[in-house]
């Protein structure tokens, strides 16, 4: 089950908060925190729109880019055995290690949507 709600092109992670007996949404990929709460999904979407608007308006007023910038690079630690298996599989498919892993991650993400 995916706990991602898309609101006006922005993704928010949705969780249940038992302390307040409400659903909590938090936008990801933004340069700051923008969260929202509600008791059902309809209200949650509406509260998300409000929270997003407030966040984007504040960024505009302050001259801040609202989007988090990503370099496209990250480190991944795996066991030496798995590393060797991945290298062999990539070579068998005629791909670089980076291309092979990137394709696998992309495929995994596409199958979840």
N, C-alpha and C positions, 0 to 999 in steps of 0.2 A: 504494500500500500504506500503510495507516494503522499507525503504530507506537504505538497507544494501547491500553493494557490497563486495563479497569475492574475494580477490586478493592473490594468492599463499598461501591459507590457513589462511589468516588474514582477519578479518572483518573490514570494514570501513563504517561509517555512511555518507550518501550522502544527501546534502541539496543544495538548490538553493540560491545563494548570490546575491540579486538584486543590491547591491552597485557596484559590478563589472560585473554583468550580466553573471555569470559563475556558474557552479556546483562546490561545494566544497566537498571534501572527507576528512574524518579524521579517522585514524585507532583507534580502541578501544582495550583495553587490553594490551597496550604497556606501558613501563616504561618511556614514554616521548611523546612529540608531534610529529606526522608525518602526515602532511596534504598536500593536493594537489588540484589543480584547473584545469578545462578545460571547453570547451563550449559544448562538447557532450560526450556521454558515452564511445565511443571508445577511445577518447583522455584521458578521465578521468581514464580509466583502465590503459592506458600506463603511465600516469603521476603518478598513484598510485604505479605502479611497480618500477618506478624510486625513488619515495619518500621512499618507503619501503626499497629498496636496500641501499640507503644512510643512513637511520636510522640504519639498521642492521649492516652495515659496521662500522659505528661510534661506536655502542655498542661493537662490536668485538674488535676494536682498543683500546677502553677504558676499556675493561674487565667488561662490565656492562651486566647484564641479561636483554635482551630486553623485556621480558614478565612481566607484572604486576602480583604480587602474590596475591591470594585471600585466605582468611581464611575459606570460606565456611559458614560464619556466617554473618547475618545482622539482624537489628532490624526492625520490622514492626509494625506500629501503626494503629490500627483499633478501631472502636467504641466498647464499652463494649457489645452492643447488637450483633454486628457481631461476636465478639470473642466467645460469648456464642453459637451462631448458628454454628460456625465452629467446636467448641468442640463437640457439639451434633452430627453433621454430621460425624465427625471423629470416634466418639464412635460407631455410628450406623454401620459404615463400619469396625469396629474392628481395627482401626488404631490409632496410637498416633497422636497428633496434628501436630507434626513436619512431620511425614510421610504423613499425609493427605495433608498438605499445599505443601510439596515438590512435591508430585504426581500431584497436581493441577497446579502448576507452570510449571512442566515438560510437562504436557499435553497441556497447553496453548502455550508454546514455540514450541512444535512439530507441532501443527496445523497451526502455522504461517509460517513454512518453506515449 
